[in-house]
Amino acid sequence: MNAPAKIPRKLTVDEFIAAYSGREEKYELVDGEPRMMAGANRRHARLTRNLIVALGSALRGGPCEVMPGDMGLEVSDYDYRLPDVAIYCDPRDLGPVDDEPTRLRYPKVVIEVLSRSTSSTDYGVKLSEYQLLPSVDTIVYVNPAKEIITTFERAGDNEWHVVVHLPGQPLVLRDPAVTVTADEVFAGVG
C-alpha cells in the first residue's frame, strides 16, 4: 500500500514575505501557495507608468499616495497580491519609510491593467478579494485593447456600483477626488 500524498502546508503572509522577498521574479500568495507572476509587456508597462505619473501628480501634497505594483497588498492571512497600481491614504500604510519588505493593508483604490492571460483572475478572484477589504472605495480595471476603464465603486457594505468609462472618457475617482483624462491614461500605448 502506498503512503498517502503529503499535503503541503499553506504559507502565511509572514512566511511568504520571509521566503520570497528580494527575489528577482515577482510572486503573489494565493490561498497560502506562492504563484509566480508573468512579466508585463510594453503596453502594460506604459499604462501602469501613465497611471502612476498622472495619479501621483494629482495627489501630490495631499494625504494619499500612489504606489506601484511591487508594493504588496495583504488581503488575508494567506493571500498577498501585487495590484498594478494602488492609492493609499491610511496613515498605517504611509508611516515611516524603512528598507523592510512592505505589506500594505488599507488601500483606498486598487487598479489592475487587464491582459488576456489575467483578466479572468482579475475580474474573478481578485475582484472578490478587493471587495472584502473595508478600506477599498474603488476598484479600477483598465482594458488596454479597447481603451475602456471600468470602475467598481462601493455603494454600501455589500453593494457596488459599476461605471464603464468608454473610449475617450476620463477616469473619475470619488475618494480621493481625482480625474485623469483618457489621453493621460492611454498615451503611447496604442
Residue, then its C-alpha position, 0 to 999 in steps of 0.5 A: m500500500n502506498a503512503p498517502a500524498k503529503i499535503p503541503r502546508k499553506l504559507t502565511v503572509d509572514e512566511f511568504i514575505a520571509a521566503y520570497s522577498g528580494r527575489e528577482e521574479k515577482y510572486e503573489l500568495v494565493d490561498g497560502e501557495p506562492r504563484m509566480m507572476a508573468g512579466a508585463n509587456r510594453r503596453h502594460a508597462r506604459l499604462t501602469r507608468n501613465l497611471i502612476v505619473a498622472l495619479g501621483s501628480a494629482l495627489r501630490g501634497g495631499p494625504c494619499e499616495v500612489m504606489p506601484g505594483d511591487m508594493g504588496l497588498e495583504v488581503s488575508d492571512y494567506d493571500y498577498r497580491l501585487p495590484d498594478v497600481a494602488i492609492y493609499c491614504d491610511p496613515r498605517d500604510l504611509g508611516p515611516v519609510d524603512d528598507e523592510p519588505t512592505r505589506l500594505r493593508y488599507p488601500k483606498v483604490v486598487i487598479e489592475v491593467l487587464s491582459r488576456s492571460t489575467s483578466s479572468t483572475d482579475y475580474g474573478v478572484k481578485l475582484s472578490e478579494y478587493q471587495l472584502l477589504p473595508s478600506v477599498d472605495t474603488i476598484v479600477y480595471v483598465n482594458p488596454a485593447k479597447e481603451i475602456i476603464t471600468t470602475f467598481e465603486r462601493a455603494g454600501d457594505n455589500e453593494w457596488h456600483v459599476v461605471v464603464h468609462l468608454p473610449g475617450q472618457p476620463l477616469v473619475l475617482r470619488d475618494p480621493a477626488v481625482t480625474v485623469t483624462a483618457d489621453e493621460v491614461f492611454a498615451g503611447v500605448g496604442 
